[in-house]
Amino acid sequence: MFRTCGRVVVLMVAASVGVLSQARQSAIDEARVLYYAAAYEQALLTLDRVEVTKPSDAANVELFRGASLLALGRSNEAERAFERLVTLKPELLPEQLDLTPWITSRFAAVRARVLAEMERPHTEHPPKPETEVQVPSQVDAQPEFYTLADRSVSRPVPIREHVPEPPVIKGADSSGTITILVDIAIDGSVERVIVEGTIDPRIDALFRQAATTWLYRPATLNGHPVKFRKALKVEIRP
């Protein structure tokens, strides 16, 4: 699903994720957007081509690999990904994740088990592992925002979502792709805008400013409004 405005093509990542970002967006960022758009298989394929150059990259890969695998029902593979994540970044807390409560709770359980195993003394007869892992109570709290991964949440409906026509900047390449992530508050206003990728700083700022004025009928869960993160891909063509 897309709409055009002059040279601008807006892809609703929520519904169309087949042609995500080009050279200016890293594979990890692309996988994250695909995950939030509930395109879990595409996210996994994207993560497979990430060239890991530092530990933080490896941790992000395992985080979104595990989340995507869980969303697909591949629990055993997801658990192994979370085990690798905990080994790479043991200080990462469940409440620091921008993921759904269900996935966060699964990560918390794996983290508790892996950390316990890491701290256990290595003896010939190690103590019998506990059959049940206590999950921190924080993971039962409402997340910072919901996404398309939360299928029980109704999506926000745009009331005002105008994408401006960008100016032609003389002597500059004003074509390219960015992804706009908007965090929609419970009153339907936009409380935070994240622009991933870049075209030109002036054009990026134009889209960022426009997104702050958007308005929605908020997402709901069990009839109550909740915060929601929506992703849109904006492509400017020559």
mmCIF file of the C-alpha atoms, coordinates in Angstrom:
data_MODEL
# 
_entry.id   MODEL 
# 
loop_
_atom_site.group_PDB 
_atom_site.id 
_atom_site.type_symbol 
_atom_site.label_atom_id 
_atom_site.label_alt_id 
_atom_site.label_comp_id 
_atom_site.label_asym_id 
_atom_site.label_entity_id 
_atom_site.label_seq_id 
_atom_site.pdbx_PDB_ins_code 
_atom_site.Cartn_x 
_atom_site.Cartn_y 
_atom_site.Cartn_z 
_atom_site.occupancy 
_atom_site.B_iso_or_equiv 
_atom_site.pdbx_formal_charge 
_atom_site.auth_seq_id 
_atom_site.auth_comp_id 
_atom_site.auth_asym_id 
_atom_site.auth_atom_id 
_atom_site.pdbx_PDB_model_num 
ATOM 1   C CA . MET A 1 1   ? 0.000   0.000   0.000  1.00 0.00 ? 1   MET A CA 1 
ATOM 2   C CA . PHE A 1 2   ? 1.467   3.361   -0.942 1.00 0.00 ? 2   PHE A CA 1 
ATOM 3   C CA . ARG A 1 3   ? 0.595   6.889   -1.847 1.00 0.00 ? 3   ARG A CA 1 
ATOM 4   C CA . THR A 1 4   ? 2.418   9.465   -3.943 1.00 0.00 ? 4   THR A CA 1 
ATOM 5   C CA . CYS A 1 5   ? 2.870   13.193  -3.645 1.00 0.00 ? 5   CYS A CA 1 
ATOM 6   C CA . GLY A 1 6   ? 4.944   14.679  -6.448 1.00 0.00 ? 6   GLY A CA 1 
ATOM 7   C CA . ARG A 1 7   ? 8.331   13.006  -6.199 1.00 0.00 ? 7   ARG A CA 1 
ATOM 8   C CA . VAL A 1 8   ? 7.494   11.400  -2.843 1.00 0.00 ? 8   VAL A CA 1 
ATOM 9   C CA . VAL A 1 9   ? 6.377   7.813   -2.386 1.00 0.00 ? 9   VAL A CA 1 
ATOM 10  C CA . VAL A 1 10  ? 5.182   6.878   1.090  1.00 0.00 ? 10  VAL A CA 1 
ATOM 11  C CA . LEU A 1 11  ? 5.128   3.181   1.902  1.00 0.00 ? 11  LEU A CA 1 
ATOM 12  C CA . MET A 1 12  ? 3.083   2.189   4.929  1.00 0.00 ? 12  MET A CA 1 
ATOM 13  C CA . VAL A 1 13  ? 5.495   -0.213  6.536  1.00 0.00 ? 13  VAL A CA 1 
ATOM 14  C CA . ALA A 1 14  ? 2.565   -1.548  8.495  1.00 0.00 ? 14  ALA A CA 1 
ATOM 15  C CA . ALA A 1 15  ? 1.154   -3.019  5.286  1.00 0.00 ? 15  ALA A CA 1 
ATOM 16  C CA . SER A 1 16  ? 3.927   -2.995  2.691  1.00 0.00 ? 16  SER A CA 1 
ATOM 17  C CA . VAL A 1 17  ? 7.439   -4.036  3.586  1.00 0.00 ? 17  VAL A CA 1 
ATOM 18  C CA . GLY A 1 18  ? 8.725   -5.684  0.446  1.00 0.00 ? 18  GLY A CA 1 
ATOM 19  C CA . VAL A 1 19  ? 11.114  -2.956  -0.701 1.00 0.00 ? 19  VAL A CA 1 
ATOM 20  C CA . LEU A 1 20  ? 12.782  -1.584  2.386  1.00 0.00 ? 20  LEU A CA 1 
ATOM 21  C CA . SER A 1 21  ? 15.735  0.735   2.537  1.00 0.00 ? 21  SER A CA 1 
ATOM 22  C CA . GLN A 1 22  ? 18.655  0.990   0.221  1.00 0.00 ? 22  GLN A CA 1 
ATOM 23  C CA . ALA A 1 23  ? 22.306  1.828   0.878  1.00 0.00 ? 23  ALA A CA 1 
ATOM 24  C CA . ARG A 1 24  ? 21.762  4.563   3.431  1.00 0.00 ? 24  ARG A CA 1 
ATOM 25  C CA . GLN A 1 25  ? 20.121  2.354   6.047  1.00 0.00 ? 25  GLN A CA 1 
ATOM 26  C CA . SER A 1 26  ? 22.082  -0.330  7.877  1.00 0.00 ? 26  SER A CA 1 
ATOM 27  C CA . ALA A 1 27  ? 20.895  -3.921  7.794  1.00 0.00 ? 27  ALA A CA 1 
ATOM 28  C CA . ILE A 1 28  ? 20.254  -3.861  11.546 1.00 0.00 ? 28  ILE A CA 1 
ATOM 29  C CA . ASP A 1 29  ? 18.074  -0.746  11.256 1.00 0.00 ? 29  ASP A CA 1 
ATOM 30  C CA . GLU A 1 30  ? 16.252  -2.350  8.349  1.00 0.00 ? 30  GLU A CA 1 
ATOM 31  C CA . ALA A 1 31  ? 15.651  -5.538  10.343 1.00 0.00 ? 31  ALA A CA 1 
ATOM 32  C CA . ARG A 1 32  ? 14.316  -3.500  13.258 1.00 0.00 ? 32  ARG A CA 1 
ATOM 33  C CA . VAL A 1 33  ? 11.819  -1.705  11.028 1.00 0.00 ? 33  VAL A CA 1 
ATOM 34  C CA . LEU A 1 34  ? 10.778  -5.016  9.480  1.00 0.00 ? 34  LEU A CA 1 
ATOM 35  C CA . TYR A 1 35  ? 10.259  -6.489  12.939 1.00 0.00 ? 35  TYR A CA 1 
ATOM 36  C CA . TYR A 1 36  ? 8.063   -3.573  14.029 1.00 0.00 ? 36  TYR A CA 1 
ATOM 37  C CA . ALA A 1 37  ? 6.122   -4.038  10.789 1.00 0.00 ? 37  ALA A CA 1 
ATOM 38  C CA . ALA A 1 38  ? 5.497   -7.709  11.683 1.00 0.00 ? 38  ALA A CA 1 
ATOM 39  C CA . ALA A 1 39  ? 7.567   -8.857  8.674  1.00 0.00 ? 39  ALA A CA 1 
ATOM 40  C CA . TYR A 1 40  ? 9.436   -11.426 10.744 1.00 0.00 ? 40  TYR A CA 1 
ATOM 41  C CA . GLU A 1 41  ? 10.688  -13.692 7.952  1.00 0.00 ? 41  GLU A CA 1 
ATOM 42  C CA . GLN A 1 42  ? 12.120  -10.686 6.074  1.00 0.00 ? 42  GLN A CA 1 
ATOM 43  C CA . ALA A 1 43  ? 13.708  -9.446  9.292  1.00 0.00 ? 43  ALA A CA 1 
ATOM 44  C CA . LEU A 1 44  ? 15.476  -12.780 9.775  1.00 0.00 ? 44  LEU A CA 1 
ATOM 45  C CA . LEU A 1 45  ? 16.761  -12.773 6.196  1.00 0.00 ? 45  LEU A CA 1 
ATOM 46  C CA . THR A 1 46  ? 18.068  -9.246  6.697  1.00 0.00 ? 46  THR A CA 1 
ATOM 47  C CA . LEU A 1 47  ? 19.815  -10.181 9.954  1.00 0.00 ? 47  LEU A CA 1 
ATOM 48  C CA . ASP A 1 48  ? 21.545  -13.074 8.190  1.00 0.00 ? 48  ASP A CA 1 
ATOM 49  C CA . ARG A 1 49  ? 23.422  -10.594 5.985  1.00 0.00 ? 49  ARG A CA 1 
ATOM 50  C CA . VAL A 1 50  ? 24.578  -8.287  8.783  1.00 0.00 ? 50  VAL A CA 1 
ATOM 51  C CA . GLU A 1 51  ? 28.354  -7.943  8.882  1.00 0.00 ? 51  GLU A CA 1 
ATOM 52  C CA . VAL A 1 52  ? 29.081  -7.883  12.602 1.00 0.00 ? 52  VAL A CA 1 
ATOM 53  C CA . THR A 1 53  ? 32.032  -5.617  13.390 1.00 0.00 ? 53  THR A CA 1 
ATOM 54  C CA . LYS A 1 54  ? 31.495  -4.907  17.100 1.00 0.00 ? 54  LYS A CA 1 
ATOM 55  C CA . PRO A 1 55  ? 29.817  -6.523  20.128 1.00 0.00 ? 55  PRO A CA 1 
ATOM 56  C CA . SER A 1 56  ? 26.902  -4.082  20.122 1.00 0.00 ? 56  SER A CA 1 
ATOM 57  C CA . ASP A 1 57  ? 26.056  -5.134  16.548 1.00 0.00 ? 57  ASP A CA 1 
ATOM 58  C CA . ALA A 1 58  ? 26.095  -8.794  17.569 1.00 0.00 ? 58  ALA A CA 1 
ATOM 59  C CA . ALA A 1 59  ? 23.810  -8.056  20.538 1.00 0.00 ? 59  ALA A CA 1 
ATOM 60  C CA . ASN A 1 60  ? 21.280  -6.192  18.360 1.00 0.00 ? 60  ASN A CA 1 
ATOM 61  C CA . VAL A 1 61  ? 21.301  -9.016  15.829 1.00 0.00 ? 61  VAL A CA 1 
ATOM 62  C CA . GLU A 1 62  ? 20.524  -11.618 18.500 1.00 0.00 ? 62  GLU A CA 1 
ATOM 63  C CA . LEU A 1 63  ? 17.868  -9.390  20.091 1.00 0.00 ? 63  LEU A CA 1 
ATOM 64  C CA . PHE A 1 64  ? 15.817  -8.966  16.918 1.00 0.00 ? 64  PHE A CA 1 
ATOM 65  C CA . ARG A 1 65  ? 16.571  -12.515 15.775 1.00 0.00 ? 65  ARG A CA 1 
ATOM 66  C CA . GLY A 1 66  ? 15.147  -13.875 19.013 1.00 0.00 ? 66  GLY A CA 1 
ATOM 67  C CA . ALA A 1 67  ? 12.128  -11.567 18.941 1.00 0.00 ? 67  ALA A CA 1 
ATOM 68  C CA . SER A 1 68  ? 11.346  -12.459 15.308 1.00 0.00 ? 68  SER A CA 1 
ATOM 69  C CA . LEU A 1 69  ? 11.739  -16.184 15.943 1.00 0.00 ? 69  LEU A CA 1 
ATOM 70  C CA . LEU A 1 70  ? 9.416   -16.008 18.952 1.00 0.00 ? 70  LEU A CA 1 
ATOM 71  C CA . ALA A 1 71  ? 6.815   -14.119 16.931 1.00 0.00 ? 71  ALA A CA 1 
ATOM 72  C CA . LEU A 1 72  ? 6.995   -16.929 14.355 1.00 0.00 ? 72  LEU A CA 1 
ATOM 73  C CA . GLY A 1 73  ? 6.504   -19.590 17.037 1.00 0.00 ? 73  GLY A CA 1 
ATOM 74  C CA . ARG A 1 74  ? 10.070  -20.934 16.756 1.00 0.00 ? 74  ARG A CA 1 
ATOM 75  C CA . SER A 1 75  ? 10.638  -20.935 20.517 1.00 0.00 ? 75  SER A CA 1 
ATOM 76  C CA . ASN A 1 76  ? 13.708  -23.183 20.737 1.00 0.00 ? 76  ASN A CA 1 
ATOM 77  C CA . GLU A 1 77  ? 15.645  -21.148 18.185 1.00 0.00 ? 77  GLU A CA 1 
ATOM 78  C CA . ALA A 1 78  ? 14.533  -17.928 19.860 1.00 0.00 ? 78  ALA A CA 1 
ATOM 79  C CA . GLU A 1 79  ? 15.772  -19.162 23.229 1.00 0.00 ? 79  GLU A CA 1 
ATOM 80  C CA . ARG A 1 80  ? 19.206  -19.918 21.791 1.00 0.00 ? 80  ARG A CA 1 
ATOM 81  C CA . ALA A 1 81  ? 19.355  -16.417 20.297 1.00 0.00 ? 81  ALA A CA 1 
ATOM 82  C CA . PHE A 1 82  ? 18.467  -14.896 23.679 1.00 0.00 ? 82  PHE A CA 1 
ATOM 83  C CA . GLU A 1 83  ? 21.111  -17.069 25.351 1.00 0.00 ? 83  GLU A CA 1 
ATOM 84  C CA . ARG A 1 84  ? 23.731  -15.639 22.998 1.00 0.00 ? 84  ARG A CA 1 
ATOM 85  C CA . LEU A 1 85  ? 22.403  -12.135 23.702 1.00 0.00 ? 85  LEU A CA 1 
ATOM 86  C CA . VAL A 1 86  ? 22.753  -12.564 27.463 1.00 0.00 ? 86  VAL A CA 1 
ATOM 87  C CA . THR A 1 87  ? 26.288  -13.893 27.027 1.00 0.00 ? 87  THR A CA 1 
ATOM 88  C CA . LEU A 1 88  ? 27.177  -10.878 24.871 1.00 0.00 ? 88  LEU A CA 1 
ATOM 89  C CA . LYS A 1 89  ? 25.445  -8.312  27.079 1.00 0.00 ? 89  LYS A CA 1 
ATOM 90  C CA . PRO A 1 90  ? 24.651  -9.663  30.557 1.00 0.00 ? 90  PRO A CA 1 
ATOM 91  C CA . GLU A 1 91  ? 23.931  -6.162  31.899 1.00 0.00 ? 91  GLU A CA 1 
ATOM 92  C CA . LEU A 1 92  ? 20.949  -5.735  29.531 1.00 0.00 ? 92  LEU A CA 1 
ATOM 93  C CA . LEU A 1 93  ? 17.738  -5.606  31.597 1.00 0.00 ? 93  LEU A CA 1 
ATOM 94  C CA . PRO A 1 94  ? 14.333  -6.816  30.336 1.00 0.00 ? 94  PRO A CA 1 
ATOM 95  C CA . GLU A 1 95  ? 12.703  -3.466  31.063 1.00 0.00 ? 95  GLU A CA 1 
ATOM 96  C CA . GLN A 1 96  ? 15.205  -1.757  28.735 1.00 0.00 ? 96  GLN A CA 1 
ATOM 97  C CA . LEU A 1 97  ? 13.800  -3.568  25.686 1.00 0.00 ? 97  LEU A CA 1 
ATOM 98  C CA . ASP A 1 98  ? 11.332  -1.817  23.371 1.00 0.00 ? 98  ASP A CA 1 
ATOM 99  C CA . LEU A 1 99  ? 9.472   -5.083  22.810 1.00 0.00 ? 99  LEU A CA 1 
ATOM 100 C CA . THR A 1 100 ? 6.100   -6.551  23.702 1.00 0.00 ? 100 THR A CA 1 
ATOM 101 C CA . PRO A 1 101 ? 5.456   -7.816  27.270 1.00 0.00 ? 101 PRO A CA 1 
ATOM 102 C CA . TRP A 1 102 ? 5.223   -11.409 26.047 1.00 0.00 ? 102 TRP A CA 1 
ATOM 103 C CA . ILE A 1 103 ? 8.632   -11.340 24.316 1.00 0.00 ? 103 ILE A CA 1 
ATOM 104 C CA . THR A 1 104 ? 10.189  -9.341  27.144 1.00 0.00 ? 104 THR A CA 1 
ATOM 105 C CA . SER A 1 105 ? 9.041   -11.937 29.677 1.00 0.00 ? 105 SER A CA 1 
ATOM 106 C CA . ARG A 1 106 ? 10.571  -14.751 27.611 1.00 0.00 ? 106 ARG A CA 1 
ATOM 107 C CA . PHE A 1 107 ? 13.863  -12.865 27.438 1.00 0.00 ? 107 PHE A CA 1 
ATOM 108 C CA . ALA A 1 108 ? 13.723  -12.267 31.201 1.00 0.00 ? 108 ALA A CA 1 
ATOM 109 C CA . ALA A 1 109 ? 13.298  -15.995 31.864 1.00 0.00 ? 109 ALA A CA 1 
ATOM 110 C CA . VAL A 1 110 ? 16.228  -16.909 29.613 1.00 0.00 ? 110 VAL A CA 1 
ATOM 111 C CA . ARG A 1 111 ? 18.372  -14.162 31.140 1.00 0.00 ? 111 ARG A CA 1 
ATOM 112 C CA . ALA A 1 112 ? 17.675  -15.348 34.685 1.00 0.00 ? 112 ALA A CA 1 
ATOM 113 C CA . ARG A 1 113 ? 18.597  -18.912 33.780 1.00 0.00 ? 113 ARG A CA 1 
ATOM 114 C CA . VAL A 1 114 ? 21.761  -18.030 31.848 1.00 0.00 ? 114 VAL A CA 1 
ATOM 115 C CA . LEU A 1 115 ? 23.041  -15.666 34.559 1.00 0.00 ? 115 LEU A CA 1 
ATOM 116 C CA . ALA A 1 116 ? 22.403  -18.313 37.201 1.00 0.00 ? 116 ALA A CA 1 
ATOM 117 C CA . GLU A 1 117 ? 24.396  -20.828 35.171 1.00 0.00 ? 117 GLU A CA 1 
ATOM 118 C CA . MET A 1 118 ? 27.232  -18.327 34.705 1.00 0.00 ? 118 MET A CA 1 
ATOM 119 C CA . GLU A 1 119 ? 27.419  -17.680 38.463 1.00 0.00 ? 119 GLU A CA 1 
ATOM 120 C CA . ARG A 1 120 ? 27.130  -21.323 39.504 1.00 0.00 ? 120 ARG A CA 1 
ATOM 121 C CA . PRO A 1 121 ? 30.449  -22.869 40.638 1.00 0.00 ? 121 PRO A CA 1 
ATOM 122 C CA . HIS A 1 122 ? 31.787  -25.533 38.294 1.00 0.00 ? 122 HIS A CA 1 
ATOM 123 C CA . THR A 1 123 ? 31.849  -28.764 40.305 1.00 0.00 ? 123 THR A CA 1 
ATOM 124 C CA . GLU A 1 124 ? 31.672  -32.428 39.463 1.00 0.00 ? 124 GLU A CA 1 
ATOM 125 C CA . HIS A 1 125 ? 28.115  -32.553 40.767 1.00 0.00 ? 125 HIS A CA 1 
ATOM 126 C CA . PRO A 1 126 ? 26.469  -29.210 40.014 1.00 0.00 ? 126 PRO A CA 1 
ATOM 127 C CA . PRO A 1 127 ? 23.212  -28.509 41.832 1.00 0.00 ? 127 PRO A CA 1 
ATOM 128 C CA . LYS A 1 128 ? 20.051  -29.583 40.111 1.00 0.00 ? 128 LYS A CA 1 
ATOM 129 C CA . PRO A 1 129 ? 18.634  -26.670 38.113 1.00 0.00 ? 129 PRO A CA 1 
ATOM 130 C CA . GLU A 1 130 ? 15.393  -25.212 39.310 1.00 0.00 ? 130 GLU A CA 1 
ATOM 131 C CA . THR A 1 131 ? 12.387  -26.299 37.313 1.00 0.00 ? 131 THR A CA 1 
ATOM 132 C CA . GLU A 1 132 ? 10.828  -22.863 37.301 1.00 0.00 ? 132 GLU A CA 1 
ATOM 133 C CA . VAL A 1 133 ? 12.414  -19.483 36.666 1.00 0.00 ? 133 VAL A CA 1 
ATOM 134 C CA . GLN A 1 134 ? 10.933  -16.457 38.353 1.00 0.00 ? 134 GLN A CA 1 
ATOM 135 C CA . VAL A 1 135 ? 10.338  -13.636 35.896 1.00 0.00 ? 135 VAL A CA 1 
ATOM 136 C CA . PRO A 1 136 ? 10.858  -10.098 37.218 1.00 0.00 ? 136 PRO A CA 1 
ATOM 137 C CA . SER A 1 137 ? 7.561   -8.404  37.980 1.00 0.00 ? 137 SER A CA 1 
ATOM 138 C CA . GLN A 1 138 ? 8.481   -5.386  35.835 1.00 0.00 ? 138 GLN A CA 1 
ATOM 139 C CA . VAL A 1 139 ? 7.878   -7.312  32.633 1.00 0.00 ? 139 VAL A CA 1 
ATOM 140 C CA . ASP A 1 140 ? 4.168   -7.555  33.417 1.00 0.00 ? 140 ASP A CA 1 
ATOM 141 C CA . ALA A 1 141 ? 3.862   -3.781  33.204 1.00 0.00 ? 141 ALA A CA 1 
ATOM 142 C CA . GLN A 1 142 ? 2.538   -2.098  30.084 1.00 0.00 ? 142 GLN A CA 1 
ATOM 143 C CA . PRO A 1 143 ? 5.340   -1.544  27.542 1.00 0.00 ? 143 PRO A CA 1 
ATOM 144 C CA . GLU A 1 144 ? 6.463   1.895   26.433 1.00 0.00 ? 144 GLU A CA 1 
ATOM 145 C CA . PHE A 1 145 ? 4.501   1.375   23.226 1.00 0.00 ? 145 PHE A CA 1 
ATOM 146 C CA . TYR A 1 146 ? 2.798   -1.400  21.256 1.00 0.00 ? 146 TYR A CA 1 
ATOM 147 C CA . THR A 1 147 ? 3.565   -2.377  17.654 1.00 0.00 ? 147 THR A CA 1 
ATOM 148 C CA . LEU A 1 148 ? 2.088   -4.579  14.955 1.00 0.00 ? 148 LEU A CA 1 
ATOM 149 C CA . ALA A 1 149 ? 3.604   -7.540  16.773 1.00 0.00 ? 149 ALA A CA 1 
ATOM 150 C CA . ASP A 1 150 ? 0.825   -7.116  19.345 1.00 0.00 ? 150 ASP A CA 1 
ATOM 151 C CA . ARG A 1 151 ? -2.027  -8.652  17.396 1.00 0.00 ? 151 ARG A CA 1 
ATOM 152 C CA . SER A 1 152 ? -4.566  -7.999  20.124 1.00 0.00 ? 152 SER A CA 1 
ATOM 153 C CA . VAL A 1 153 ? -4.089  -4.236  19.707 1.00 0.00 ? 153 VAL A CA 1 
ATOM 154 C CA . SER A 1 154 ? -6.188  -2.361  17.163 1.00 0.00 ? 154 SER A CA 1 
ATOM 155 C CA . ARG A 1 155 ? -4.114  -0.081  14.933 1.00 0.00 ? 155 ARG A CA 1 
ATOM 156 C CA . PRO A 1 156 ? -4.253  3.709   15.086 1.00 0.00 ? 156 PRO A CA 1 
ATOM 157 C CA . VAL A 1 157 ? -6.277  5.413   12.353 1.00 0.00 ? 157 VAL A CA 1 
ATOM 158 C CA . PRO A 1 158 ? -4.789  8.521   10.677 1.00 0.00 ? 158 PRO A CA 1 
ATOM 159 C CA . ILE A 1 159 ? -6.756  11.745  11.089 1.00 0.00 ? 159 ILE A CA 1 
ATOM 160 C CA . ARG A 1 160 ? -3.993  14.048  9.861  1.00 0.00 ? 160 ARG A CA 1 
ATOM 161 C CA . GLU A 1 161 ? -0.905  12.489  8.247  1.00 0.00 ? 161 GLU A CA 1 
ATOM 162 C CA . HIS A 1 162 ? 0.294   14.982  5.626  1.00 0.00 ? 162 HIS A CA 1 
ATOM 163 C CA . VAL A 1 163 ? 3.668   14.249  4.038  1.00 0.00 ? 163 VAL A CA 1 
ATOM 164 C CA . PRO A 1 164 ? 5.145   17.480  2.605  1.00 0.00 ? 164 PRO A CA 1 
ATOM 165 C CA . GLU A 1 165 ? 6.594   17.804  -0.871 1.00 0.00 ? 165 GLU A CA 1 
ATOM 166 C CA . PRO A 1 166 ? 10.345  18.322  -0.355 1.00 0.00 ? 166 PRO A CA 1 
ATOM 167 C CA . PRO A 1 167 ? 12.125  21.168  -2.139 1.00 0.00 ? 167 PRO A CA 1 
ATOM 168 C CA . VAL A 1 168 ? 14.590  20.548  -4.937 1.00 0.00 ? 168 VAL A CA 1 
ATOM 169 C CA . ILE A 1 169 ? 17.960  21.562  -3.511 1.00 0.00 ? 169 ILE A CA 1 
ATOM 170 C CA . LYS A 1 170 ? 20.278  22.923  -6.183 1.00 0.00 ? 170 LYS A CA 1 
ATOM 171 C CA . GLY A 1 171 ? 23.576  21.088  -6.361 1.00 0.00 ? 171 GLY A CA 1 
ATOM 172 C CA . ALA A 1 172 ? 22.494  18.355  -3.953 1.00 0.00 ? 172 ALA A CA 1 
ATOM 173 C CA . ASP A 1 173 ? 21.174  14.843  -4.418 1.00 0.00 ? 173 ASP A CA 1 
ATOM 174 C CA . SER A 1 174 ? 17.702  15.081  -2.919 1.00 0.00 ? 174 SER A CA 1 
ATOM 175 C CA . SER A 1 175 ? 16.612  11.539  -3.742 1.00 0.00 ? 175 SER A CA 1 
ATOM 176 C CA . GLY A 1 176 ? 16.706  8.641   -1.326 1.00 0.00 ? 176 GLY A CA 1 
ATOM 177 C CA . THR A 1 177 ? 14.829  6.811   1.399  1.00 0.00 ? 177 THR A CA 1 
ATOM 178 C CA . ILE A 1 178 ? 14.174  7.353   5.088  1.00 0.00 ? 178 ILE A CA 1 
ATOM 179 C CA . THR A 1 179 ? 11.961  5.592   7.598  1.00 0.00 ? 179 THR A CA 1 
ATOM 180 C CA . ILE A 1 180 ? 9.848   7.635   9.992  1.00 0.00 ? 180 ILE A CA 1 
ATOM 181 C CA . LEU A 1 181 ? 8.908   6.008   13.293 1.00 0.00 ? 181 LEU A CA 1 
ATOM 182 C CA . VAL A 1 182 ? 6.196   7.872   15.187 1.00 0.00 ? 182 VAL A CA 1 
ATOM 183 C CA . ASP A 1 183 ? 5.221   7.089   18.757 1.00 0.00 ? 183 ASP A CA 1 
ATOM 184 C CA . ILE A 1 184 ? 1.508   7.818   19.047 1.00 0.00 ? 184 ILE A CA 1 
ATOM 185 C CA . ALA A 1 185 ? 0.221   8.809   22.492 1.00 0.00 ? 185 ALA A CA 1 
ATOM 186 C CA . ILE A 1 186 ? -3.068  7.661   24.005 1.00 0.00 ? 186 ILE A CA 1 
ATOM 187 C CA . ASP A 1 187 ? -4.716  10.916  22.880 1.00 0.00 ? 187 ASP A CA 1 
ATOM 188 C CA . GLY A 1 188 ? -3.678  10.288  19.265 1.00 0.00 ? 188 GLY A CA 1 
ATOM 189 C CA . SER A 1 189 ? -0.972  12.964  19.163 1.00 0.00 ? 189 SER A CA 1 
ATOM 190 C CA . VAL A 1 190 ? 2.631   12.215  18.197 1.00 0.00 ? 190 VAL A CA 1 
ATOM 191 C CA . GLU A 1 191 ? 4.857   12.365  21.237 1.00 0.00 ? 191 GLU A CA 1 
ATOM 192 C CA . ARG A 1 192 ? 8.125   11.276  19.595 1.00 0.00 ? 192 ARG A CA 1 
ATOM 193 C CA . VAL A 1 193 ? 9.530   11.103  16.061 1.00 0.00 ? 193 VAL A CA 1 
ATOM 194 C CA . ILE A 1 194 ? 12.524  8.991   15.039 1.00 0.00 ? 194 ILE A CA 1 
ATOM 195 C CA . VAL A 1 195 ? 13.971  9.370   11.532 1.00 0.00 ? 195 VAL A CA 1 
ATOM 196 C CA . GLU A 1 196 ? 16.143  6.476   10.409 1.00 0.00 ? 196 GLU A CA 1 
ATOM 197 C CA . GLY A 1 197 ? 18.407  6.944   7.418  1.00 0.00 ? 197 GLY A CA 1 
ATOM 198 C CA . THR A 1 198 ? 19.077  10.307  5.760  1.00 0.00 ? 198 THR A CA 1 
ATOM 199 C CA . ILE A 1 199 ? 18.482  12.094  2.472  1.00 0.00 ? 199 ILE A CA 1 
ATOM 200 C CA . ASP A 1 200 ? 19.625  15.639  3.194  1.00 0.00 ? 200 ASP A CA 1 
ATOM 201 C CA . PRO A 1 201 ? 19.650  17.241  6.670  1.00 0.00 ? 201 PRO A CA 1 
ATOM 202 C CA . ARG A 1 202 ? 17.217  19.940  5.496  1.00 0.00 ? 202 ARG A CA 1 
ATOM 203 C CA . ILE A 1 203 ? 14.799  17.415  4.020  1.00 0.00 ? 203 ILE A CA 1 
ATOM 204 C CA . ASP A 1 204 ? 15.126  15.114  7.040  1.00 0.00 ? 204 ASP A CA 1 
ATOM 205 C CA . ALA A 1 205 ? 14.225  18.045  9.306  1.00 0.00 ? 205 ALA A CA 1 
ATOM 206 C CA . LEU A 1 206 ? 11.231  18.912  7.109  1.00 0.00 ? 206 LEU A CA 1 
ATOM 207 C CA . PHE A 1 207 ? 9.764   15.422  7.470  1.00 0.00 ? 207 PHE A CA 1 
ATOM 208 C CA . ARG A 1 208 ? 10.574  15.279  11.183 1.00 0.00 ? 208 ARG A CA 1 
ATOM 209 C CA . GLN A 1 209 ? 8.753   18.578  11.790 1.00 0.00 ? 209 GLN A CA 1 
ATOM 210 C CA . ALA A 1 210 ? 5.762   17.498  9.700  1.00 0.00 ? 210 ALA A CA 1 
ATOM 211 C CA . ALA A 1 211 ? 5.457   14.226  11.622 1.00 0.00 ? 211 ALA A CA 1 
ATOM 212 C CA . THR A 1 212 ? 5.163   16.080  14.940 1.00 0.00 ? 212 THR A CA 1 
ATOM 213 C CA . THR A 1 213 ? 1.874   17.593  13.695 1.00 0.00 ? 213 THR A CA 1 
ATOM 214 C CA . TRP A 1 214 ? 0.243   14.294  12.701 1.00 0.00 ? 214 TRP A CA 1 
ATOM 215 C CA . LEU A 1 215 ? -2.872  13.158  14.546 1.00 0.00 ? 215 LEU A CA 1 
ATOM 216 C CA . TYR A 1 216 ? -4.525  9.754   14.895 1.00 0.00 ? 216 TYR A CA 1 
ATOM 217 C CA . ARG A 1 217 ? -7.417  7.987   16.446 1.00 0.00 ? 217 ARG A CA 1 
ATOM 218 C CA . PRO A 1 218 ? -5.326  6.063   18.994 1.00 0.00 ? 218 PRO A CA 1 
ATOM 219 C CA . ALA A 1 219 ? -4.655  2.351   19.059 1.00 0.00 ? 219 ALA A CA 1 
ATOM 220 C CA . THR A 1 220 ? -6.727  0.425   21.580 1.00 0.00 ? 220 THR A CA 1 
ATOM 221 C CA . LEU A 1 221 ? -6.334  -2.692  23.680 1.00 0.00 ? 221 LEU A CA 1 
ATOM 222 C CA . ASN A 1 222 ? -9.498  -4.172  25.176 1.00 0.00 ? 222 ASN A CA 1 
ATOM 223 C CA . GLY A 1 223 ? -11.269 -0.921  24.384 1.00 0.00 ? 223 GLY A CA 1 
ATOM 224 C CA . HIS A 1 224 ? -8.694  1.273   26.120 1.00 0.00 ? 224 HIS A CA 1 
ATOM 225 C CA . PRO A 1 225 ? -6.302  3.619   24.242 1.00 0.00 ? 225 PRO A CA 1 
ATOM 226 C CA . VAL A 1 226 ? -2.628  2.623   24.323 1.00 0.00 ? 226 VAL A CA 1 
ATOM 227 C CA . LYS A 1 227 ? 0.617   4.002   22.958 1.00 0.00 ? 227 LYS A CA 1 
ATOM 228 C CA . PHE A 1 228 ? 1.650   2.684   19.557 1.00 0.00 ? 228 PHE A CA 1 
ATOM 229 C CA . ARG A 1 229 ? 4.739   2.938   17.340 1.00 0.00 ? 229 ARG A CA 1 
ATOM 230 C CA . LYS A 1 230 ? 4.006   3.246   13.627 1.00 0.00 ? 230 LYS A CA 1 
ATOM 231 C CA . ALA A 1 231 ? 6.574   3.053   10.838 1.00 0.00 ? 231 ALA A CA 1 
ATOM 232 C CA . LEU A 1 232 ? 6.419   4.697   7.405  1.00 0.00 ? 232 LEU A CA 1 
ATOM 233 C CA . LYS A 1 233 ? 9.020   4.556   4.667  1.00 0.00 ? 233 LYS A CA 1 
ATOM 234 C CA . VAL A 1 234 ? 9.386   7.742   2.624  1.00 0.00 ? 234 VAL A CA 1 
ATOM 235 C CA . GLU A 1 235 ? 11.126  7.475   -0.732 1.00 0.00 ? 235 GLU A CA 1 
ATOM 236 C CA . ILE A 1 236 ? 12.018  10.503  -2.839 1.00 0.00 ? 236 ILE A CA 1 
ATOM 237 C CA . ARG A 1 237 ? 12.554  9.711   -6.484 1.00 0.00 ? 237 ARG A CA 1 
ATOM 238 C CA . PRO A 1 238 ? 14.364  11.845  -9.044 1.00 0.00 ? 238 PRO A CA 1 
# 
